[in-house]
Amino acid sequence: SLDYGFHGTHVAGIVGAAQNNNSQISGVAPDGKLMSISEDLVIDYSAAEELATGISWAWKNGAHIINNSWGTVGGYIVNNQLLEDAIDEALTLGRNGLGTIVVFSSGNDGTIDYFSKYRPEILCVGAIDSSGKRADRPAVPPFNALNSANGTELDIMAPGDSIYTTTINNGVSYDWGTSMAAPHASGVASLILAVNPQLTRAEVVDIIEST
């Protein structure tokens, strides 16, 4: 749909938009490679099955990092075994056993989403504003309110307020939310692996969390 196209393109641009092309922005890891995982790959399933199939397809096809800028809206995919299994396999079997780095946005409603805290190996990312404070703001149409989720499972914070990057139809625009914070962390993970692709998932996450 148009909405998902906007959101996915915005997130992808934060990770890997090209540099020096007169388009006003650059991704965190502009030389990284992005994988397009669309409904064409996971059609005719439930939402949980689509997500699980997409995650499985990604790590089995060489994804080093899987960015998850989505949440359990309404709780309708909480405790889904198929989705949990897909995440488990990515974390342990991806990258030929080194482990795929699985990044999740923490959530925009104050409470950390179920899958963002499903396993401690997941890198859970909250959003900060331009002053370095936790992003917490009222709804500003057309965007919903943002109350970056906080809790003991939160690993790091990254920029997520008024982020300007790519959108559909070769455009650029602003958006905000923990969905925008997660791809900043995913981009950093890509830069780390560009330096040393033999690092394990745990080592990459430890570098991000400790520095």
C-alpha positions in Angstrom: 0.0 0.0 0.0 1.0 3.6 -0.3 1.4 4.0 3.5 3.7 0.9 3.7 5.7 2.1 0.7 6.3 5.5 2.4 7.3 3.9 5.7 9.6 1.2 4.2 11.3 3.6 1.8 11.8 6.1 4.7 13.5 3.4 6.9 15.6 2.1 4.0 16.9 5.6 3.2 18.1 6.1 6.8 20.1 2.9 6.5 21.5 3.2 3.0 20.6 6.2 0.9 23.4 7.1 -1.6 25.7 10.0 -1.0 26.7 12.9 -3.3 23.7 12.6 -5.6 22.2 16.1 -4.9 19.2 14.5 -3.1 19.9 16.4 0.2 20.5 13.3 2.4 22.8 10.4 3.0 22.2 7.1 4.6 24.2 6.0 7.6 25.9 3.2 5.5 25.5 4.4 1.9 27.8 1.7 0.6 25.7 -1.1 2.2 23.4 -3.3 0.2 19.6 -3.3 0.9 17.4 -6.3 0.3 13.8 -5.7 -0.9 11.5 -8.1 0.9 7.9 -7.3 -0.3 4.5 -8.9 0.0 5.3 -10.6 -3.4 7.5 -13.0 -1.4 5.1 -13.7 1.4 1.6 -13.2 -0.2 -1.6 -14.9 1.1 -0.4 -15.4 4.7 -1.5 -13.8 8.0 0.5 -10.8 9.2 2.6 -12.9 11.5 3.3 -15.5 8.8 4.3 -12.7 6.4 6.8 -11.3 8.9 8.1 -14.7 9.7 8.5 -15.7 6.0 10.2 -12.4 5.3 12.7 -12.8 8.2 13.5 -16.4 7.2 13.9 -15.4 3.5 16.3 -12.6 4.5 18.8 -14.6 6.6 18.7 -17.6 4.3 19.5 -15.2 1.4 22.5 -13.7 3.1 21.2 -10.7 5.1 23.7 -9.7 7.7 21.3 -7.3 9.5 17.5 -7.4 9.7 15.9 -4.1 10.6 12.5 -4.4 12.2 10.7 -1.1 12.2 7.3 -2.5 13.2 5.5 -3.3 16.4 2.7 -5.5 17.8 -0.1 -3.1 17.1 -3.2 -4.3 19.0 -1.2 -7.3 20.2 -2.4 -9.5 17.4 0.9 -11.2 16.7 2.2 -11.5 20.3 3.5 -15.0 21.1 3.3 -16.2 17.6 5.5 -19.4 17.4 6.2 -19.2 13.7 7.6 -15.6 14.1 9.5 -16.5 17.2 11.1 -19.4 15.5 12.1 -17.2 12.5 13.8 -14.7 14.8 15.5 -17.5 16.8 16.9 -19.0 13.6 18.1 -15.6 12.2 20.0 -14.9 15.5 21.7 -18.3 15.7 22.0 -19.6 12.1 22.4 -16.5 10.0 25.7 -15.4 8.4 26.8 -19.1 8.4 26.5 -19.4 12.1 28.0 -16.0 13.1 24.4 -14.8 13.7 22.3 -12.2 11.9 22.1 -8.9 13.8 18.4 -8.5 14.5 17.4 -4.9 15.3 13.9 -3.8 16.5 12.4 -0.4 17.2 11.3 -0.3 20.9 7.8 1.1 20.2 6.1 4.5 20.3 3.6 4.1 23.1 5.9 4.1 26.1 5.9 0.3 26.7 8.5 -1.8 24.8 6.8 -4.0 22.2 6.7 -7.8 22.7 9.1 -8.7 19.9 11.5 -5.9 20.7 12.2 -7.6 24.0 11.4 -11.2 23.0 15.1 -12.2 23.4 18.0 -10.4 25.0 20.1 -11.0 21.8 17.8 -8.6 19.9 19.1 -5.0 19.7 16.2 -2.9 21.0 16.4 0.7 19.9 14.6 3.7 21.3 14.3 7.3 19.9 16.0 10.5 21.0 15.3 14.0 19.7 17.8 16.6 18.5 18.6 17.6 22.1 19.5 14.0 23.0 16.5 13.5 25.2 14.0 10.6 24.9 11.6 11.5 22.1 8.2 12.3 23.7 5.8 14.6 21.8 2.1 15.0 21.0 0.5 14.1 17.7 1.4 16.6 14.9 -0.7 15.7 11.9 -0.2 13.7 9.8 2.0 11.9 12.4 0.8 10.2 15.6 2.1 11.0 19.0 5.6 9.7 19.9 6.4 8.4 23.4 9.6 6.3 22.8 9.3 3.1 24.8 11.5 2.8 27.8 12.3 -0.2 30.0 15.0 -2.5 31.2 15.1 -4.3 27.8 16.0 -1.1 26.0 19.6 -1.4 24.7 20.4 1.9 23.0 18.9 5.2 21.8 19.3 6.7 18.3 17.9 9.7 16.4 14.1 9.3 15.8 12.5 12.7 15.8 11.9 14.7 12.6 14.2 12.5 10.5 14.5 13.7 6.9 15.2 11.1 4.3 13.9 9.2 1.2 10.3 8.5 0.4 8.4 7.0 -2.5 8.4 8.6 -6.0 12.0 9.8 -5.5 11.1 12.2 -2.8 12.3 13.2 0.6 10.3 14.0 3.7 10.2 14.1 7.5 8.9 11.3 9.8 9.5 10.4 13.4 9.2 7.4 15.7 11.3 4.5 17.0 10.9 3.1 13.4 13.4 5.9 12.4 15.8 5.1 15.3 16.2 1.4 14.5 17.7 1.9 11.0 20.3 4.3 12.4 21.5 1.4 14.6 21.3 -1.0 11.6 23.4 1.4 9.6 26.0 1.5 12.3 26.0 -2.4 12.4 26.6 -2.4 8.6 29.6 0.0 9.0 31.0 -2.3 11.7 30.7 -5.4 9.6 32.3 -3.5 6.6 35.4 -3.2 8.8 35.3 -6.8 10.0 32.8 -9.1 8.5 33.9 -12.0 10.7 32.5 -10.5 13.9 29.8 -12.5 15.5 26.3 -11.1 16.2 27.2 -10.8 19.8 30.4 -8.9 19.1 28.7 -6.4 16.8 26.0 -5.8 19.4 28.5 -5.4 22.1 30.5 -2.8 20.1 27.3 -0.8 19.5 26.2 -1.0 23.1 29.5 -0.3 24.7 30.6 2.6 22.5 
